[in-house]
Amino acid sequence: MNTREIGQKAESFAFEVLKKGGMLLLRKNYVTPYGEADAIFRDGEEYVFVEVKARKHMTYGTPAQAVTKSKMKRYLQIAQYYFLQNSIEDYAVRFDVVEVYTMCEPPVVNHIKNAFDFSDFGEFY
């Protein structure tokens, strides 16, 4: 299985875990001029932008450690684009990372809510 196939399998597994936890999947693989969000969910009143990261070993750290500051900034831009494109003005938003450890069978999922801190990026509109 190549890296892309592993990533797609990890995303599918992560999305099922989130749905079983009561979250509503709105979009997956949402592509914008700013990049792609792995998924957009609703969790109660919150819109949740989800980045899924998978690892088959820990050589390069945890999956969440692979979410760089530039990736976080892209997610901020993707969210802004989503709200503008869908004429959504009143919203609560959060950014989650879902770690999928594929060295286990079944894979182990770690859902990190509010994983991104945008204090360095200015005001979110």
Contacts in CASP RR format, 6 or more apart in sequence:
PFRMAT RR
TARGET T0000
AUTHOR 0000-0000-0000
METHOD contacts of the structure
MODEL  1
MNTREIGQKAESFAFEVLKKGGMLLLRKNYVTPYGEADAIFRDGEEYVFV
EVKARKHMTYGTPAQAVTKSKMKRYLQIAQYYFLQNSIEDYAVRFDVVEV
YTMCEPPVVNHIKNAFDFSDFGEFY
1 9 0 8 1.000
6 54 0 8 1.000
6 56 0 8 1.000
6 102 0 8 1.000
7 52 0 8 1.000
7 54 0 8 1.000
9 102 0 8 1.000
10 52 0 8 1.000
10 54 0 8 1.000
10 100 0 8 1.000
10 102 0 8 1.000
10 107 0 8 1.000
11 28 0 8 1.000
11 38 0 8 1.000
11 39 0 8 1.000
11 52 0 8 1.000
13 100 0 8 1.000
13 106 0 8 1.000
13 107 0 8 1.000
13 109 0 8 1.000
14 50 0 8 1.000
14 52 0 8 1.000
14 98 0 8 1.000
14 100 0 8 1.000
14 109 0 8 1.000
14 111 0 8 1.000
15 25 0 8 1.000
15 28 0 8 1.000
15 39 0 8 1.000
15 52 0 8 1.000
17 98 0 8 1.000
17 109 0 8 1.000
17 111 0 8 1.000
18 25 0 8 1.000
18 39 0 8 1.000
18 41 0 8 1.000
18 50 0 8 1.000
18 98 0 8 1.000
18 111 0 8 1.000
19 25 0 8 1.000
22 43 0 8 1.000
23 41 0 8 1.000
23 42 0 8 1.000
23 43 0 8 1.000
23 48 0 8 1.000
24 41 0 8 1.000
24 42 0 8 1.000
24 43 0 8 1.000
24 44 0 8 1.000
25 39 0 8 1.000
25 40 0 8 1.000
25 41 0 8 1.000
26 39 0 8 1.000
26 40 0 8 1.000
26 41 0 8 1.000
26 42 0 8 1.000
26 47 0 8 1.000
27 37 0 8 1.000
27 39 0 8 1.000
27 40 0 8 1.000
28 38 0 8 1.000
28 39 0 8 1.000
28 40 0 8 1.000
29 36 0 8 1.000
29 37 0 8 1.000
29 38 0 8 1.000
29 39 0 8 1.000
30 36 0 8 1.000
30 37 0 8 1.000
30 39 0 8 1.000
30 40 0 8 1.000
30 78 0 8 1.000
30 82 0 8 1.000
32 77 0 8 1.000
32 78 0 8 1.000
32 81 0 8 1.000
32 82 0 8 1.000
33 81 0 8 1.000
34 74 0 8 1.000
34 77 0 8 1.000
34 78 0 8 1.000
34 81 0 8 1.000
35 74 0 8 1.000
35 77 0 8 1.000
35 78 0 8 1.000
36 78 0 8 1.000
37 49 0 8 1.000
37 50 0 8 1.000
37 51 0 8 1.000
37 75 0 8 1.000
37 78 0 8 1.000
37 79 0 8 1.000
37 82 0 8 1.000
38 50 0 8 1.000
38 51 0 8 1.000
38 52 0 8 1.000
39 49 0 8 1.000
39 50 0 8 1.000
39 52 0 8 1.000
40 47 0 8 1.000
40 48 0 8 1.000
40 49 0 8 1.000
40 50 0 8 1.000
40 82 0 8 1.000
41 47 0 8 1.000
41 48 0 8 1.000
41 50 0 8 1.000
42 48 0 8 1.000
43 94 0 8 1.000
45 92 0 8 1.000
46 91 0 8 1.000
46 92 0 8 1.000
46 93 0 8 1.000
46 94 0 8 1.000
47 79 0 8 1.000
47 82 0 8 1.000
47 83 0 8 1.000
47 88 0 8 1.000
47 91 0 8 1.000
47 92 0 8 1.000
47 93 0 8 1.000
47 94 0 8 1.000
48 93 0 8 1.000
48 94 0 8 1.000
48 95 0 8 1.000
48 96 0 8 1.000
49 75 0 8 1.000
49 78 0 8 1.000
49 79 0 8 1.000
49 82 0 8 1.000
49 93 0 8 1.000
49 94 0 8 1.000
49 95 0 8 1.000
49 96 0 8 1.000
50 95 0 8 1.000
50 96 0 8 1.000
50 97 0 8 1.000
50 98 0 8 1.000
51 67 0 8 1.000
51 71 0 8 1.000
51 75 0 8 1.000
51 95 0 8 1.000
51 96 0 8 1.000
51 97 0 8 1.000
51 98 0 8 1.000
51 115 0 8 1.000
52 97 0 8 1.000
52 98 0 8 1.000
52 100 0 8 1.000
53 63 0 8 1.000
53 64 0 8 1.000
53 66 0 8 1.000
53 67 0 8 1.000
53 97 0 8 1.000
53 98 0 8 1.000
53 99 0 8 1.000
53 100 0 8 1.000
54 63 0 8 1.000
54 99 0 8 1.000
54 100 0 8 1.000
54 101 0 8 1.000
54 102 0 8 1.000
54 107 0 8 1.000
55 61 0 8 1.000
55 62 0 8 1.000
55 63 0 8 1.000
55 99 0 8 1.000
55 100 0 8 1.000
55 101 0 8 1.000
55 102 0 8 1.000
55 103 0 8 1.000
56 102 0 8 1.000
56 103 0 8 1.000
57 103 0 8 1.000
60 66 0 8 1.000
62 99 0 8 1.000
63 97 0 8 1.000
63 99 0 8 1.000
63 100 0 8 1.000
63 101 0 8 1.000
63 110 0 8 1.000
64 97 0 8 1.000
64 99 0 8 1.000
64 110 0 8 1.000
64 112 0 8 1.000
64 115 0 8 1.000
67 97 0 8 1.000
67 115 0 8 1.000
67 116 0 8 1.000
69 120 0 8 1.000
72 95 0 8 1.000
72 116 0 8 1.000
72 118 0 8 1.000
72 121 0 8 1.000
73 121 0 8 1.000
75 95 0 8 1.000
75 116 0 8 1.000
76 95 0 8 1.000
76 116 0 8 1.000
76 118 0 8 1.000
76 121 0 8 1.000
76 124 0 8 1.000
79 93 0 8 1.000
79 95 0 8 1.000
79 124 0 8 1.000
80 124 0 8 1.000
80 125 0 8 1.000
82 88 0 8 1.000
83 89 0 8 1.000
83 91 0 8 1.000
83 93 0 8 1.000
93 124 0 8 1.000
94 113 0 8 1.000
94 114 0 8 1.000
95 114 0 8 1.000
95 115 0 8 1.000
95 116 0 8 1.000
96 111 0 8 1.000
96 112 0 8 1.000
96 113 0 8 1.000
96 114 0 8 1.000
96 115 0 8 1.000
97 112 0 8 1.000
97 115 0 8 1.000
97 116 0 8 1.000
98 109 0 8 1.000
98 110 0 8 1.000
98 111 0 8 1.000
98 112 0 8 1.000
99 109 0 8 1.000
99 110 0 8 1.000
99 111 0 8 1.000
99 112 0 8 1.000
100 107 0 8 1.000
100 108 0 8 1.000
100 109 0 8 1.000
101 107 0 8 1.000
101 108 0 8 1.000
101 109 0 8 1.000
101 110 0 8 1.000
118 124 0 8 1.000
END
